[in-house]
Amino acid sequence: MVDPAKIDEWKDFVETREESLYSGILVDYVIEIMEKLESGATIEEVQEVFDTQPHSGASYTMVRNIVKDFSKRGAEFDAGIEI
């Protein structure tokens, strides 16, 4: 799911956020989206998952940016997600 070139950065990212409840939830949302992307889902199908997650304005932006930065399909996700 994670871009192989960013795997160490991903590990650091997750480790620093596992202590915080809010950040831990963000990681859960990101993983859910990345799993959907990895399954070969269309961007429209991924959009449905993203839209059903209970985001605030800030978490919406954070999750979108995290997926964009770490997912193998991050650029496709970022370009295809409708705000």
PyMOL Python script that loads the backbone (N, CA, C, O; Angstrom):
from pymol import cmd

cmd.read_pdbstr("""\
ATOM      1  N   MET A   1       0.819  -1.199   0.000  1.00  0.00           N
ATOM      2  CA  MET A   1       0.000   0.000   0.000  1.00  0.00           C
ATOM      3  C   MET A   1       0.858   1.257   0.000  1.00  0.00           C
ATOM      4  O   MET A   1       0.527   2.243  -0.659  1.00  0.00           O
ATOM      5  N   VAL A   2       1.955   1.221   0.735  1.00  0.00           N
ATOM      6  CA  VAL A   2       2.809   2.393   0.865  1.00  0.00           C
ATOM      7  C   VAL A   2       3.846   2.375  -0.252  1.00  0.00           C
ATOM      8  O   VAL A   2       4.402   1.328  -0.587  1.00  0.00           O
ATOM      9  N   ASP A   3       4.094   3.540  -0.816  1.00  0.00           N
ATOM     10  CA  ASP A   3       5.135   3.690  -1.820  1.00  0.00           C
ATOM     11  C   ASP A   3       6.434   3.143  -1.226  1.00  0.00           C
ATOM     12  O   ASP A   3       6.873   3.617  -0.178  1.00  0.00           O
ATOM     13  N   PRO A   4       7.060   2.150  -1.877  1.00  0.00           N
ATOM     14  CA  PRO A   4       8.272   1.541  -1.308  1.00  0.00           C
ATOM     15  C   PRO A   4       9.386   2.549  -1.005  1.00  0.00           C
ATOM     16  O   PRO A   4      10.163   2.344  -0.073  1.00  0.00           O
ATOM     17  N   ALA A   5       9.468   3.610  -1.766  1.00  0.00           N
ATOM     18  CA  ALA A   5      10.496   4.620  -1.534  1.00  0.00           C
ATOM     19  C   ALA A   5      10.243   5.404  -0.245  1.00  0.00           C
ATOM     20  O   ALA A   5      11.131   6.103   0.243  1.00  0.00           O
ATOM     21  N   LYS A   6       9.037   5.289   0.303  1.00  0.00           N
ATOM     22  CA  LYS A   6       8.674   6.065   1.495  1.00  0.00           C
ATOM     23  C   LYS A   6       8.380   5.197   2.709  1.00  0.00           C
ATOM     24  O   LYS A   6       7.819   5.681   3.693  1.00  0.00           O
ATOM     25  N   ILE A   7       8.746   3.935   2.656  1.00  0.00           N
ATOM     26  CA  ILE A   7       8.371   3.011   3.728  1.00  0.00           C
ATOM     27  C   ILE A   7       8.974   3.412   5.080  1.00  0.00           C
ATOM     28  O   ILE A   7       8.287   3.317   6.097  1.00  0.00           O
ATOM     29  N   ASP A   8      10.220   3.853   5.120  1.00  0.00           N
ATOM     30  CA  ASP A   8      10.819   4.259   6.393  1.00  0.00           C
ATOM     31  C   ASP A   8      10.139   5.509   6.939  1.00  0.00           C
ATOM     32  O   ASP A   8       9.889   5.616   8.140  1.00  0.00           O
ATOM     33  N   GLU A   9       9.846   6.438   6.061  1.00  0.00           N
ATOM     34  CA  GLU A   9       9.140   7.656   6.460  1.00  0.00           C
ATOM     35  C   GLU A   9       7.742   7.315   6.990  1.00  0.00           C
ATOM     36  O   GLU A   9       7.277   7.921   7.955  1.00  0.00           O
ATOM     37  N   TRP A  10       7.070   6.337   6.352  1.00  0.00           N
ATOM     38  CA  TRP A  10       5.751   5.885   6.789  1.00  0.00           C
ATOM     39  C   TRP A  10       5.825   5.296   8.196  1.00  0.00           C
ATOM     40  O   TRP A  10       5.003   5.616   9.054  1.00  0.00           O
ATOM     41  N   LYS A  11       6.820   4.429   8.427  1.00  0.00           N
ATOM     42  CA  LYS A  11       6.986   3.818   9.750  1.00  0.00           C
ATOM     43  C   LYS A  11       7.160   4.898  10.822  1.00  0.00           C
ATOM     44  O   LYS A  11       6.540   4.838  11.883  1.00  0.00           O
ATOM     45  N   ASP A  12       8.000   5.870  10.534  1.00  0.00           N
ATOM     46  CA  ASP A  12       8.200   6.970  11.485  1.00  0.00           C
ATOM     47  C   ASP A  12       6.909   7.739  11.709  1.00  0.00           C
ATOM     48  O   ASP A  12       6.573   8.089  12.840  1.00  0.00           O
ATOM     49  N   PHE A  13       6.192   7.999  10.633  1.00  0.00           N
ATOM     50  CA  PHE A  13       4.927   8.720  10.710  1.00  0.00           C
ATOM     51  C   PHE A  13       3.943   7.992  11.632  1.00  0.00           C
ATOM     52  O   PHE A  13       3.347   8.600  12.520  1.00  0.00           O
ATOM     53  N   VAL A  14       3.783   6.693  11.411  1.00  0.00           N
ATOM     54  CA  VAL A  14       2.824   5.908  12.203  1.00  0.00           C
ATOM     55  C   VAL A  14       3.262   5.829  13.662  1.00  0.00           C
ATOM     56  O   VAL A  14       2.443   6.000  14.565  1.00  0.00           O
ATOM     57  N   GLU A  15       4.533   5.576  13.895  1.00  0.00           N
ATOM     58  CA  GLU A  15       5.031   5.465  15.273  1.00  0.00           C
ATOM     59  C   GLU A  15       4.826   6.753  16.063  1.00  0.00           C
ATOM     60  O   GLU A  15       4.504   6.700  17.250  1.00  0.00           O
ATOM     61  N   THR A  16       5.005   7.891  15.437  1.00  0.00           N
ATOM     62  CA  THR A  16       4.848   9.147  16.159  1.00  0.00           C
ATOM     63  C   THR A  16       3.388   9.482  16.423  1.00  0.00           C
ATOM     64  O   THR A  16       3.094  10.315  17.281  1.00  0.00           O
ATOM     65  N   ARG A  17       2.477   8.855  15.711  1.00  0.00           N
ATOM     66  CA  ARG A  17       1.063   9.167  15.875  1.00  0.00           C
ATOM     67  C   ARG A  17       0.281   8.133  16.667  1.00  0.00           C
ATOM     68  O   ARG A  17      -0.868   8.379  17.033  1.00  0.00           O
ATOM     69  N   GLU A  18       0.872   6.997  16.936  1.00  0.00           N
ATOM     70  CA  GLU A  18       0.120   5.953  17.625  1.00  0.00           C
ATOM     71  C   GLU A  18      -0.213   6.310  19.066  1.00  0.00           C
ATOM     72  O   GLU A  18      -1.126   5.720  19.643  1.00  0.00           O
ATOM     73  N   GLU A  19       0.488   7.240  19.650  1.00  0.00           N
ATOM     74  CA  GLU A  19       0.227   7.649  21.023  1.00  0.00           C
ATOM     75  C   GLU A  19      -0.959   8.596  21.140  1.00  0.00           C
ATOM     76  O   GLU A  19      -1.569   8.687  22.205  1.00  0.00           O
ATOM     77  N   SER A  20      -1.291   9.293  20.079  1.00  0.00           N
ATOM     78  CA  SER A  20      -2.356  10.287  20.105  1.00  0.00           C
ATOM     79  C   SER A  20      -3.649   9.685  19.568  1.00  0.00           C
ATOM     80  O   SER A  20      -3.659   9.116  18.477  1.00  0.00           O
ATOM     81  N   LEU A  21      -4.716   9.802  20.309  1.00  0.00           N
ATOM     82  CA  LEU A  21      -6.002   9.250  19.895  1.00  0.00           C
ATOM     83  C   LEU A  21      -6.428   9.830  18.553  1.00  0.00           C
ATOM     84  O   LEU A  21      -6.783   9.084  17.640  1.00  0.00           O
ATOM     85  N   TYR A  22      -6.398  11.134  18.427  1.00  0.00           N
ATOM     86  CA  TYR A  22      -6.857  11.784  17.200  1.00  0.00           C
ATOM     87  C   TYR A  22      -5.985  11.379  16.017  1.00  0.00           C
ATOM     88  O   TYR A  22      -6.497  11.026  14.955  1.00  0.00           O
ATOM     89  N   SER A  23      -4.677  11.430  16.200  1.00  0.00           N
ATOM     90  CA  SER A  23      -3.773  11.049  15.118  1.00  0.00           C
ATOM     91  C   SER A  23      -3.889   9.563  14.793  1.00  0.00           C
ATOM     92  O   SER A  23      -3.769   9.162  13.636  1.00  0.00           O
ATOM     93  N   GLY A  24      -4.121   8.756  15.815  1.00  0.00           N
ATOM     94  CA  GLY A  24      -4.308   7.322  15.574  1.00  0.00           C
ATOM     95  C   GLY A  24      -5.525   7.058  14.708  1.00  0.00           C
ATOM     96  O   GLY A  24      -5.502   6.179  13.846  1.00  0.00           O
ATOM     97  N   ILE A  25      -6.581   7.813  14.936  1.00  0.00           N
ATOM     98  CA  ILE A  25      -7.784   7.682  14.119  1.00  0.00           C
ATOM     99  C   ILE A  25      -7.491   8.107  12.683  1.00  0.00           C
ATOM    100  O   ILE A  25      -7.976   7.480  11.741  1.00  0.00           O
ATOM    101  N   LEU A  26      -6.710   9.155  12.511  1.00  0.00           N
ATOM    102  CA  LEU A  26      -6.334   9.592  11.168  1.00  0.00           C
ATOM    103  C   LEU A  26      -5.583   8.481  10.432  1.00  0.00           C
ATOM    104  O   LEU A  26      -5.828   8.240   9.250  1.00  0.00           O
ATOM    105  N   VAL A  27      -4.676   7.812  11.128  1.00  0.00           N
ATOM    106  CA  VAL A  27      -3.937   6.705  10.515  1.00  0.00           C
ATOM    107  C   VAL A  27      -4.908   5.601  10.112  1.00  0.00           C
ATOM    108  O   VAL A  27      -4.757   5.010   9.042  1.00  0.00           O
ATOM    109  N   ASP A  28      -5.898   5.315  10.948  1.00  0.00           N
ATOM    110  CA  ASP A  28      -6.907   4.304  10.603  1.00  0.00           C
ATOM    111  C   ASP A  28      -7.649   4.693   9.327  1.00  0.00           C
ATOM    112  O   ASP A  28      -7.871   3.851   8.457  1.00  0.00           O
ATOM    113  N   TYR A  29      -8.034   5.965   9.213  1.00  0.00           N
ATOM    114  CA  TYR A  29      -8.728   6.441   8.011  1.00  0.00           C
ATOM    115  C   TYR A  29      -7.837   6.312   6.781  1.00  0.00           C
ATOM    116  O   TYR A  29      -8.286   5.882   5.719  1.00  0.00           O
ATOM    117  N   VAL A  30      -6.577   6.685   6.935  1.00  0.00           N
ATOM    118  CA  VAL A  30      -5.627   6.603   5.821  1.00  0.00           C
ATOM    119  C   VAL A  30      -5.469   5.150   5.370  1.00  0.00           C
ATOM    120  O   VAL A  30      -5.490   4.860   4.174  1.00  0.00           O
ATOM    121  N   ILE A  31      -5.312   4.255   6.317  1.00  0.00           N
ATOM    122  CA  ILE A  31      -5.137   2.837   5.972  1.00  0.00           C
ATOM    123  C   ILE A  31      -6.371   2.307   5.267  1.00  0.00           C
ATOM    124  O   ILE A  31      -6.253   1.559   4.297  1.00  0.00           O
ATOM    125  N   GLU A  32      -7.540   2.677   5.729  1.00  0.00           N
ATOM    126  CA  GLU A  32      -8.774   2.241   5.070  1.00  0.00           C
ATOM    127  C   GLU A  32      -8.789   2.692   3.600  1.00  0.00           C
ATOM    128  O   GLU A  32      -9.144   1.913   2.715  1.00  0.00           O
ATOM    129  N   ILE A  33      -8.414   3.916   3.352  1.00  0.00           N
ATOM    130  CA  ILE A  33      -8.392   4.432   1.985  1.00  0.00           C
ATOM    131  C   ILE A  33      -7.297   3.755   1.161  1.00  0.00           C
ATOM    132  O   ILE A  33      -7.518   3.389   0.006  1.00  0.00           O
ATOM    133  N   MET A  34      -6.123   3.593   1.759  1.00  0.00           N
ATOM    134  CA  MET A  34      -5.024   2.968   1.031  1.00  0.00           C
ATOM    135  C   MET A  34      -5.336   1.511   0.702  1.00  0.00           C
ATOM    136  O   MET A  34      -4.958   1.034  -0.369  1.00  0.00           O
ATOM    137  N   GLU A  35      -6.010   0.800   1.587  1.00  0.00           N
ATOM    138  CA  GLU A  35      -6.419  -0.576   1.299  1.00  0.00           C
ATOM    139  C   GLU A  35      -7.384  -0.604   0.118  1.00  0.00           C
ATOM    140  O   GLU A  35      -7.281  -1.468  -0.753  1.00  0.00           O
ATOM    141  N   LYS A  36      -8.307   0.328   0.091  1.00  0.00           N
ATOM    142  CA  LYS A  36      -9.266   0.407  -1.016  1.00  0.00           C
ATOM    143  C   LYS A  36      -8.534   0.695  -2.327  1.00  0.00           C
ATOM    144  O   LYS A  36      -8.818   0.067  -3.347  1.00  0.00           O
ATOM    145  N   LEU A  37      -7.598   1.637  -2.303  1.00  0.00           N
ATOM    146  CA  LEU A  37      -6.800   1.940  -3.484  1.00  0.00           C
ATOM    147  C   LEU A  37      -6.022   0.717  -3.947  1.00  0.00           C
ATOM    148  O   LEU A  37      -5.975   0.417  -5.140  1.00  0.00           O
ATOM    149  N   GLU A  38      -5.419   0.022  -3.011  1.00  0.00           N
ATOM    150  CA  GLU A  38      -4.597  -1.150  -3.326  1.00  0.00           C
ATOM    151  C   GLU A  38      -5.431  -2.291  -3.903  1.00  0.00           C
ATOM    152  O   GLU A  38      -4.920  -3.123  -4.652  1.00  0.00           O
ATOM    153  N   SER A  39      -6.709  -2.326  -3.552  1.00  0.00           N
ATOM    154  CA  SER A  39      -7.583  -3.399  -4.044  1.00  0.00           C
ATOM    155  C   SER A  39      -7.915  -3.236  -5.526  1.00  0.00           C
ATOM    156  O   SER A  39      -8.517  -4.118  -6.137  1.00  0.00           O
ATOM    157  N   GLY A  40      -7.516  -2.094  -6.098  1.00  0.00           N
ATOM    158  CA  GLY A  40      -7.821  -1.833  -7.494  1.00  0.00           C
ATOM    159  C   GLY A  40      -9.111  -1.065  -7.697  1.00  0.00           C
ATOM    160  O   GLY A  40      -9.595  -0.928  -8.820  1.00  0.00           O
ATOM    161  N   ALA A  41      -9.660  -0.571  -6.614  1.00  0.00           N
ATOM    162  CA  ALA A  41     -10.914   0.192  -6.695  1.00  0.00           C
ATOM    163  C   ALA A  41     -10.730   1.430  -7.557  1.00  0.00           C
ATOM    164  O   ALA A  41      -9.629   1.964  -7.692  1.00  0.00           O
ATOM    165  N   THR A  42     -11.832   1.867  -8.131  1.00  0.00           N
ATOM    166  CA  THR A  42     -11.815   3.113  -8.882  1.00  0.00           C
ATOM    167  C   THR A  42     -11.746   4.283  -7.913  1.00  0.00           C
ATOM    168  O   THR A  42     -12.024   4.140  -6.723  1.00  0.00           O
ATOM    169  N   ILE A  43     -11.377   5.423  -8.435  1.00  0.00           N
ATOM    170  CA  ILE A  43     -11.340   6.623  -7.595  1.00  0.00           C
ATOM    171  C   ILE A  43     -12.738   6.939  -7.076  1.00  0.00           C
ATOM    172  O   ILE A  43     -12.881   7.428  -5.956  1.00  0.00           O
ATOM    173  N   GLU A  44     -13.760   6.670  -7.865  1.00  0.00           N
ATOM    174  CA  GLU A  44     -15.132   6.903  -7.414  1.00  0.00           C
ATOM    175  C   GLU A  44     -15.467   6.020  -6.210  1.00  0.00           C
ATOM    176  O   GLU A  44     -16.128   6.468  -5.273  1.00  0.00           O
ATOM    177  N   GLU A  45     -15.014   4.773  -6.238  1.00  0.00           N
ATOM    178  CA  GLU A  45     -15.244   3.869  -5.104  1.00  0.00           C
ATOM    179  C   GLU A  45     -14.470   4.330  -3.874  1.00  0.00           C
ATOM    180  O   GLU A  45     -14.964   4.243  -2.750  1.00  0.00           O
ATOM    181  N   VAL A  46     -13.273   4.811  -4.093  1.00  0.00           N
ATOM    182  CA  VAL A  46     -12.465   5.329  -2.988  1.00  0.00           C
ATOM    183  C   VAL A  46     -13.100   6.602  -2.435  1.00  0.00           C
ATOM    184  O   VAL A  46     -13.092   6.831  -1.225  1.00  0.00           O
ATOM    185  N   GLN A  47     -13.643   7.418  -3.315  1.00  0.00           N
ATOM    186  CA  GLN A  47     -14.332   8.649  -2.897  1.00  0.00           C
ATOM    187  C   GLN A  47     -15.475   8.306  -1.938  1.00  0.00           C
ATOM    188  O   GLN A  47     -15.694   9.012  -0.954  1.00  0.00           O
ATOM    189  N   GLU A  48     -16.204   7.223  -2.225  1.00  0.00           N
ATOM    190  CA  GLU A  48     -17.307   6.807  -1.351  1.00  0.00           C
ATOM    191  C   GLU A  48     -16.805   6.495   0.050  1.00  0.00           C
ATOM    192  O   GLU A  48     -17.415   6.897   1.040  1.00  0.00           O
ATOM    193  N   VAL A  49     -15.690   5.775   0.130  1.00  0.00           N
ATOM    194  CA  VAL A  49     -15.111   5.450   1.435  1.00  0.00           C
ATOM    195  C   VAL A  49     -14.699   6.732   2.151  1.00  0.00           C
ATOM    196  O   VAL A  49     -15.009   6.928   3.326  1.00  0.00           O
ATOM    197  N   PHE A  50     -14.010   7.584   1.442  1.00  0.00           N
ATOM    198  CA  PHE A  50     -13.530   8.847   2.005  1.00  0.00           C
ATOM    199  C   PHE A  50     -14.696   9.693   2.512  1.00  0.00           C
ATOM    200  O   PHE A  50     -14.624  10.280   3.592  1.00  0.00           O
ATOM    201  N   ASP A  51     -15.753   9.750   1.738  1.00  0.00           N
ATOM    202  CA  ASP A  51     -16.915  10.566   2.108  1.00  0.00           C
ATOM    203  C   ASP A  51     -17.692  10.004   3.294  1.00  0.00           C
ATOM    204  O   ASP A  51     -18.383  10.757   3.979  1.00  0.00           O
ATOM    205  N   THR A  52     -17.597   8.708   3.552  1.00  0.00           N
ATOM    206  CA  THR A  52     -18.332   8.126   4.683  1.00  0.00           C
ATOM    207  C   THR A  52     -17.538   8.194   5.984  1.00  0.00           C
ATOM    208  O   THR A  52     -18.086   7.933   7.055  1.00  0.00           O
ATOM    209  N   GLN A  53     -16.257   8.541   5.903  1.00  0.00           N
ATOM    210  CA  GLN A  53     -15.472   8.710   7.121  1.00  0.00           C
ATOM    211  C   GLN A  53     -15.892  10.027   7.788  1.00  0.00           C
ATOM    212  O   GLN A  53     -16.130  11.021   7.100  1.00  0.00           O
ATOM    213  N   PRO A  54     -15.983  10.037   9.110  1.00  0.00           N
ATOM    214  CA  PRO A  54     -16.476  11.232   9.815  1.00  0.00           C
ATOM    215  C   PRO A  54     -15.405  12.309   9.991  1.00  0.00           C
ATOM    216  O   PRO A  54     -14.882  12.505  11.088  1.00  0.00           O
ATOM    217  N   HIS A  55     -15.090  12.998   8.904  1.00  0.00           N
ATOM    218  CA  HIS A  55     -14.036  14.007   8.939  1.00  0.00           C
ATOM    219  C   HIS A  55     -14.541  15.377   9.377  1.00  0.00           C
ATOM    220  O   HIS A  55     -15.679  15.770   9.118  1.00  0.00           O
ATOM    221  N   SER A  56     -13.641  16.081  10.053  1.00  0.00           N
ATOM    222  CA  SER A  56     -13.803  17.522  10.212  1.00  0.00           C
ATOM    223  C   SER A  56     -13.100  18.138   9.004  1.00  0.00           C
ATOM    224  O   SER A  56     -12.489  17.418   8.213  1.00  0.00           O
ATOM    225  N   GLY A  57     -13.178  19.433   8.855  1.00  0.00           N
ATOM    226  CA  GLY A  57     -12.464  20.069   7.751  1.00  0.00           C
ATOM    227  C   GLY A  57     -10.972  19.798   7.802  1.00  0.00           C
ATOM    228  O   GLY A  57     -10.337  19.531   6.782  1.00  0.00           O
ATOM    229  N   ALA A  58     -10.424  19.870   9.005  1.00  0.00           N
ATOM    230  CA  ALA A  58      -8.986  19.654   9.168  1.00  0.00           C
ATOM    231  C   ALA A  58      -8.596  18.207   8.895  1.00  0.00           C
ATOM    232  O   ALA A  58      -7.605  17.952   8.210  1.00  0.00           O
ATOM    233  N   SER A  59      -9.364  17.260   9.424  1.00  0.00           N
ATOM    234  CA  SER A  59      -8.987  15.858   9.220  1.00  0.00           C
ATOM    235  C   SER A  59      -9.151  15.450   7.756  1.00  0.00           C
ATOM    236  O   SER A  59      -8.391  14.621   7.256  1.00  0.00           O
ATOM    237  N   TYR A  60     -10.120  16.017   7.081  1.00  0.00           N
ATOM    238  CA  TYR A  60     -10.312  15.742   5.649  1.00  0.00           C
ATOM    239  C   TYR A  60      -9.048  16.102   4.884  1.00  0.00           C
ATOM    240  O   TYR A  60      -8.551  15.315   4.078  1.00  0.00           O
ATOM    241  N   THR A  61      -8.538  17.290   5.143  1.00  0.00           N
ATOM    242  CA  THR A  61      -7.329  17.752   4.461  1.00  0.00           C
ATOM    243  C   THR A  61      -6.119  16.929   4.867  1.00  0.00           C
ATOM    244  O   THR A  61      -5.305  16.567   4.017  1.00  0.00           O
ATOM    245  N   MET A  62      -5.987  16.629   6.154  1.00  0.00           N
ATOM    246  CA  MET A  62      -4.840  15.852   6.614  1.00  0.00           C
ATOM    247  C   MET A  62      -4.836  14.456   6.006  1.00  0.00           C
ATOM    248  O   MET A  62      -3.805  13.999   5.512  1.00  0.00           O
ATOM    249  N   VAL A  63      -5.980  13.773   6.036  1.00  0.00           N
ATOM    250  CA  VAL A  63      -6.056  12.422   5.481  1.00  0.00           C
ATOM    251  C   VAL A  63      -5.745  12.454   3.987  1.00  0.00           C
ATOM    252  O   VAL A  63      -4.991  11.620   3.486  1.00  0.00           O
ATOM    253  N   ARG A  64      -6.320  13.406   3.291  1.00  0.00           N
ATOM    254  CA  ARG A  64      -6.057  13.522   1.847  1.00  0.00           C
ATOM    255  C   ARG A  64      -4.558  13.698   1.585  1.00  0.00           C
ATOM    256  O   ARG A  64      -4.002  13.036   0.708  1.00  0.00           O
ATOM    257  N   ASN A  65      -3.917  14.565   2.323  1.00  0.00           N
ATOM    258  CA  ASN A  65      -2.488  14.805   2.125  1.00  0.00           C
ATOM    259  C   ASN A  65      -1.629  13.604   2.502  1.00  0.00           C
ATOM    260  O   ASN A  65      -0.635  13.318   1.833  1.00  0.00           O
ATOM    261  N   ILE A  66      -1.997  12.910   3.547  1.00  0.00           N
ATOM    262  CA  ILE A  66      -1.235  11.729   3.970  1.00  0.00           C
ATOM    263  C   ILE A  66      -1.334  10.641   2.903  1.00  0.00           C
ATOM    264  O   ILE A  66      -0.326  10.032   2.543  1.00  0.00           O
ATOM    265  N   VAL A  67      -2.536  10.395   2.401  1.00  0.00           N
ATOM    266  CA  VAL A  67      -2.706   9.399   1.336  1.00  0.00           C
ATOM    267  C   VAL A  67      -1.903   9.817   0.107  1.00  0.00           C
ATOM    268  O   VAL A  67      -1.210   8.998  -0.497  1.00  0.00           O
ATOM    269  N   LYS A  68      -1.997  11.084  -0.255  1.00  0.00           N
ATOM    270  CA  LYS A  68      -1.263  11.596  -1.417  1.00  0.00           C
ATOM    271  C   LYS A  68       0.238  11.365  -1.237  1.00  0.00           C
ATOM    272  O   LYS A  68       0.924  10.967  -2.178  1.00  0.00           O
ATOM    273  N   ASP A  69       0.740  11.612  -0.044  1.00  0.00           N
ATOM    274  CA  ASP A  69       2.177  11.521   0.205  1.00  0.00           C
ATOM    275  C   ASP A  69       2.704  10.092   0.305  1.00  0.00           C
ATOM    276  O   ASP A  69       3.850   9.838  -0.067  1.00  0.00           O
ATOM    277  N   PHE A  70       1.897   9.158   0.796  1.00  0.00           N
ATOM    278  CA  PHE A  70       2.421   7.830   1.091  1.00  0.00           C
ATOM    279  C   PHE A  70       1.901   6.691   0.211  1.00  0.00           C
ATOM    280  O   PHE A  70       2.588   5.681   0.062  1.00  0.00           O
ATOM    281  N   SER A  71       0.738   6.823  -0.361  1.00  0.00           N
ATOM    282  CA  SER A  71       0.153   5.729  -1.141  1.00  0.00           C
ATOM    283  C   SER A  71       0.824   5.595  -2.503  1.00  0.00           C
ATOM    284  O   SER A  71       1.243   6.581  -3.109  1.00  0.00           O
ATOM    285  N   LYS A  72       0.915   4.354  -2.968  1.00  0.00           N
ATOM    286  CA  LYS A  72       1.410   4.107  -4.326  1.00  0.00           C
ATOM    287  C   LYS A  72       0.537   4.829  -5.353  1.00  0.00           C
ATOM    288  O   LYS A  72       1.035   5.266  -6.391  1.00  0.00           O
ATOM    289  N   ARG A  73      -0.739   4.953  -5.077  1.00  0.00           N
ATOM    290  CA  ARG A  73      -1.676   5.628  -5.977  1.00  0.00           C
ATOM    291  C   ARG A  73      -2.050   7.019  -5.460  1.00  0.00           C
ATOM    292  O   ARG A  73      -3.116   7.544  -5.782  1.00  0.00           O
ATOM    293  N   GLY A  74      -1.168   7.604  -4.661  1.00  0.00           N
ATOM    294  CA  GLY A  74      -1.451   8.874  -4.027  1.00  0.00           C
ATOM    295  C   GLY A  74      -1.730  10.015  -4.983  1.00  0.00           C
ATOM    296  O   GLY A  74      -2.659  10.793  -4.766  1.00  0.00           O
ATOM    297  N   ALA A  75      -0.944  10.126  -6.034  1.00  0.00           N
ATOM    298  CA  ALA A  75      -1.155  11.221  -6.994  1.00  0.00           C
ATOM    299  C   ALA A  75      -2.490  11.055  -7.706  1.00  0.00           C
ATOM    300  O   ALA A  75      -3.207  12.031  -7.929  1.00  0.00           O
ATOM    301  N   GLU A  76      -2.822   9.822  -8.060  1.00  0.00           N
ATOM    302  CA  GLU A  76      -4.111   9.536  -8.709  1.00  0.00           C
ATOM    303  C   GLU A  76      -5.264   9.864  -7.765  1.00  0.00           C
ATOM    304  O   GLU A  76      -6.261  10.459  -8.172  1.00  0.00           O
ATOM    305  N   PHE A  77      -5.120   9.477  -6.515  1.00  0.00           N
ATOM    306  CA  PHE A  77      -6.124   9.767  -5.497  1.00  0.00           C
ATOM    307  C   PHE A  77      -6.331  11.262  -5.367  1.00  0.00           C
ATOM    308  O   PHE A  77      -7.463  11.744  -5.422  1.00  0.00           O
ATOM    309  N   ASP A  78      -5.244  11.998  -5.194  1.00  0.00           N
ATOM    310  CA  ASP A  78      -5.323  13.441  -4.993  1.00  0.00           C
ATOM    311  C   ASP A  78      -5.957  14.139  -6.189  1.00  0.00           C
ATOM    312  O   ASP A  78      -6.756  15.061  -6.021  1.00  0.00           O
ATOM    313  N   ALA A  79      -5.607  13.709  -7.387  1.00  0.00           N
ATOM    314  CA  ALA A  79      -6.141  14.339  -8.594  1.00  0.00           C
ATOM    315  C   ALA A  79      -7.617  14.007  -8.808  1.00  0.00           C
ATOM    316  O   ALA A  79      -8.351  14.803  -9.392  1.00  0.00           O
ATOM    317  N   GLY A  80      -8.055  12.836  -8.339  1.00  0.00           N
ATOM    318  CA  GLY A  80      -9.411  12.383  -8.630  1.00  0.00           C
ATOM    319  C   GLY A  80     -10.445  12.677  -7.569  1.00  0.00           C
ATOM    320  O   GLY A  80     -11.642  12.626  -7.853  1.00  0.00           O
ATOM    321  N   ILE A  81     -10.021  12.986  -6.348  1.00  0.00           N
ATOM    322  CA  ILE A  81     -10.973  13.217  -5.264  1.00  0.00           C
ATOM    323  C   ILE A  81     -11.638  14.573  -5.429  1.00  0.00           C
ATOM    324  O   ILE A  81     -10.975  15.589  -5.636  1.00  0.00           O
ATOM    325  N   GLU A  82     -12.957  14.568  -5.334  1.00  0.00           N
ATOM    326  CA  GLU A  82     -13.715  15.807  -5.414  1.00  0.00           C
ATOM    327  C   GLU A  82     -13.915  16.383  -4.029  1.00  0.00           C
ATOM    328  O   GLU A  82     -14.228  15.664  -3.080  1.00  0.00           O
ATOM    329  N   ILE A  83     -13.735  17.654  -3.927  1.00  0.00           N
ATOM    330  CA  ILE A  83     -13.891  18.343  -2.630  1.00  0.00           C
ATOM    331  C   ILE A  83     -15.334  18.750  -2.455  1.00  0.00           C
ATOM    332  O   ILE A  83     -15.689  19.342  -1.436  1.00  0.00           O
TER     333      ILE A  83
END
""", "prot")
cmd.dss("prot")
cmd.show_as("cartoon", "prot")
cmd.util.cbc("prot")
cmd.orient("prot")
